[in-house]
Amino acid sequence: MNPAGAPEARTADARTPEELPGVVTRLFKGVIYAEADEKIWQSLLALTSQVRDYVSVLGLDLILDESEGYAFLKSREDPDGTLPRLIPRRQLTFNVSLLLALLRGRMLEFDTNSSELRLIMTEEEIADMVSVFLPESSNEARILDQLGANIKKVVELGFLRKLRGQVGTYEVARILKAYVDAQWLEEFDARLADYRSSLTGAGTGNGTDVTEVESR
């Protein structure tokens, strides 16, 4: 007891009953970023074990990367299909999948060769990245014409962020690392080979849906 009957300092455990539902509800709405919502982020860090237990009952896992500053909910693997999917999956078109693959590859290069934390790219740089990848026999002009729509979709998915006051400039969101994971990267070369054959019409992709991600 504090002197003169003053209330004791508020601890992380003391705020569990009142803040846990709010943190979980916020997670259901989408990704929590440390830099964008510091208050809810601090609550999440204090209640991490409780949040994990809470969402586990619903067949969900909490994905939290404190060093990168993001957290989100992910459906647990359910081979039998017995659990309802609370977080829907989106099928991505071939070209959007290609753009995500190339952005993830660029982030890997960036993290290896740069001490900076933020990967910033302009639309021109993204177009150059895509065009360098394309085989000579592909319809490069048509694919680059679609690039604006593909970038918009990647922004909607939360993997690119427009920079304020800088037209046509984007930050590649580091949460992309959590979706395009190490296992996916191990298959990166094989995926690119399939993309190339699809672009030339020799493969089975034919521009159809080839990838799924959970909605954010």
C-alpha distance (Angstrom), angle and dihedral (degrees) to the residues before:
residue distance angle dihedral
M1 . . .
N2 3.78 . .
P3 3.83 120.7 .
A4 3.81 116.6 -78.2
G5 3.76 90.8 14.6
A6 3.80 93.8 -71.8
P7 3.82 114.6 167.2
E8 3.77 115.1 -97.8
A9 3.79 120.9 -108.5
R10 3.79 114.3 -79.9
T11 3.79 112.3 -106.9
A12 3.79 131.7 -161.9
D13 3.83 90.5 -105.3
A14 3.80 91.3 51.4
R15 3.77 92.0 61.8
T16 3.81 95.9 48.5
P17 3.83 98.9 97.4
E18 3.79 95.8 48.3
E19 3.80 101.2 37.9
L20 3.80 104.5 36.0
P21 3.84 96.0 77.9
G22 3.80 90.7 47.5
V23 3.79 93.0 51.5
V24 3.81 92.9 47.8
T25 3.80 91.9 46.7
R26 3.80 90.1 51.2
L27 3.81 90.4 51.2
F28 3.79 90.3 53.4
K29 3.80 88.6 56.0
G30 3.80 92.6 56.9
V31 3.78 146.1 -80.9
I32 3.80 118.8 -12.9
Y33 3.81 113.3 -141.8
A34 3.80 120.8 -162.6
E35 3.79 93.4 -142.2
A36 3.80 95.1 47.6
D37 3.81 100.6 44.4
E38 3.79 109.9 20.7
K39 3.81 96.0 168.5
I40 3.81 96.6 53.9
W41 3.82 89.6 40.8
Q42 3.80 91.9 56.7
S43 3.80 90.1 47.8
L44 3.80 89.6 51.4
L45 3.80 92.3 51.2
A46 3.80 90.6 50.9
L47 3.81 92.7 48.0
T48 3.79 101.3 36.5
S49 3.80 97.1 123.9
Q50 3.80 92.4 45.8
V51 3.81 91.7 48.7
R52 3.81 91.1 50.1
D53 3.80 91.3 51.7
Y54 3.81 92.1 45.5
V55 3.81 97.2 51.6
S56 3.81 93.2 38.4
V57 3.80 88.9 71.0
L58 3.82 87.1 59.2
G59 3.80 93.7 51.8
L60 3.81 94.1 -103.1
D61 3.78 134.7 124.5
L62 3.79 126.1 -146.8
I63 3.80 111.3 -128.5
L64 3.81 107.5 -161.2
D65 3.79 126.1 171.2
E66 3.78 107.9 -177.7
S67 3.81 94.6 -178.0
E68 3.82 92.3 53.5
G69 3.80 92.7 38.4
Y70 3.80 104.7 -125.9
A71 3.79 140.3 106.3
F72 3.80 134.8 -176.7
L73 3.79 142.7 160.0
K74 3.77 122.2 -102.1
S75 3.79 129.7 -169.8
R76 3.76 113.1 -111.1
E77 3.79 118.3 -117.5
D78 3.80 108.2 -90.0
P79 3.81 111.4 -179.0
D80 3.81 92.4 174.7
G81 3.80 93.1 51.9
T82 3.79 91.6 -132.9
L83 3.80 96.9 131.1
P84 3.81 122.1 77.5
R85 3.81 112.6 -118.7
L86 3.80 106.9 -118.3
I87 3.81 93.0 178.0
P88 3.82 110.2 52.3
R89 3.78 122.5 -138.5
R90 3.78 124.5 -127.8
Q91 3.75 123.1 -145.9
L92 3.78 112.2 -137.1
T93 3.77 125.9 -146.3
F94 3.77 119.6 -115.8
N95 3.81 94.3 -103.5
V96 3.82 94.2 48.3
S97 3.81 89.3 49.4
L98 3.78 89.4 50.5
L99 3.80 91.7 51.0
L100 3.81 91.8 49.9
A101 3.80 90.4 49.7
L102 3.79 92.5 51.6
L103 3.81 93.3 45.0
R104 3.80 90.2 51.8
G105 3.78 90.2 49.8
R106 3.79 90.6 49.8
M107 3.81 90.7 50.0
L108 3.79 90.3 52.3
E109 3.82 90.0 53.1
F110 3.81 90.6 45.4
D111 3.82 93.9 51.8
T112 3.80 90.5 47.6
N113 3.79 97.7 48.2
S114 3.81 106.2 27.8
S115 3.79 135.8 61.9
E116 3.82 91.3 -154.4
L117 3.80 119.8 106.2
R118 3.80 100.5 -149.3
L119 3.78 123.3 65.6
I120 3.81 107.0 -152.3
M121 3.81 121.1 -172.0
T122 3.79 134.1 176.0
E123 3.79 124.4 -141.4
E124 3.80 87.8 -107.8
E125 3.80 91.3 54.9
I126 3.79 91.2 48.0
A127 3.81 90.3 49.3
D128 3.81 90.4 49.6
M129 3.80 90.0 49.6
V130 3.79 91.3 52.7
S131 3.81 96.1 42.3
V132 3.81 93.6 50.3
F133 3.78 88.8 54.3
L134 3.81 95.8 49.6
P135 3.80 118.4 97.2
E136 3.80 116.0 -117.8
S137 3.79 92.4 -114.4
S138 3.81 94.4 56.9
N139 3.79 124.2 99.5
E140 3.81 92.5 -103.1
A141 3.81 95.9 171.6
R142 3.81 93.1 54.4
I143 3.78 93.4 46.7
L144 3.81 93.3 48.9
D145 3.81 89.6 48.7
Q146 3.79 87.3 60.3
L147 3.79 93.0 48.6
G148 3.81 94.7 93.0
A149 3.80 91.5 56.9
N150 3.79 91.2 45.7
I151 3.81 92.1 50.8
K152 3.82 89.6 49.8
K153 3.81 90.3 53.4
V154 3.81 91.8 49.5
V155 3.83 88.8 50.7
E156 3.83 89.1 51.9
L157 3.80 89.6 51.1
G158 3.81 89.3 53.8
F159 3.80 98.2 -117.0
L160 3.82 94.7 111.3
R161 3.81 125.8 40.8
K162 3.77 124.5 -160.0
L163 3.78 113.2 -127.1
R164 3.78 114.3 -129.1
G165 3.77 115.1 -114.2
Q166 3.81 92.9 9.5
V167 3.78 111.8 96.3
G168 3.79 114.6 -145.2
T169 3.81 93.8 6.3
Y170 3.79 124.4 122.3
E171 3.77 141.8 -178.7
V172 3.79 114.7 -136.1
A173 3.82 103.3 -128.9
R174 3.78 112.3 -124.9
I175 3.79 90.5 -139.2
L176 3.81 85.2 79.5
K177 3.82 85.3 81.0
A178 3.80 90.2 64.6
Y179 3.80 93.6 53.2
V180 3.78 98.8 39.3
D181 3.79 93.9 46.4
A182 3.80 136.0 -179.3
Q183 3.79 93.7 -84.5
W184 3.79 90.2 52.1
L185 3.80 90.6 49.8
E186 3.80 91.1 52.7
E187 3.79 86.8 62.3
F188 3.79 92.7 43.0
D189 3.80 97.5 108.6
A190 3.79 92.1 47.9
R191 3.81 90.9 49.4
L192 3.79 91.9 50.2
A193 3.79 90.6 50.4
D194 3.79 89.1 52.5
Y195 3.81 90.6 48.0
R196 3.79 90.9 52.2
S197 3.79 93.5 49.7
S198 3.81 90.1 47.3
L199 3.79 91.7 51.3
T200 3.78 91.0 53.5
G201 3.81 91.4 46.3
A202 3.80 92.8 -114.0
G203 3.79 97.2 106.1
T204 3.75 135.7 64.8
G205 3.81 97.8 -109.9
N206 3.80 97.3 83.8
G207 3.79 90.9 176.4
T208 3.80 94.4 -65.4
D209 3.79 129.5 134.8
V210 3.79 109.1 -63.3
T211 3.79 105.2 159.1
E212 3.79 138.9 43.4
V213 3.79 131.1 -157.0
E214 3.77 130.7 178.7
S215 3.79 113.7 -104.4
R216 3.78 116.0 -102.9
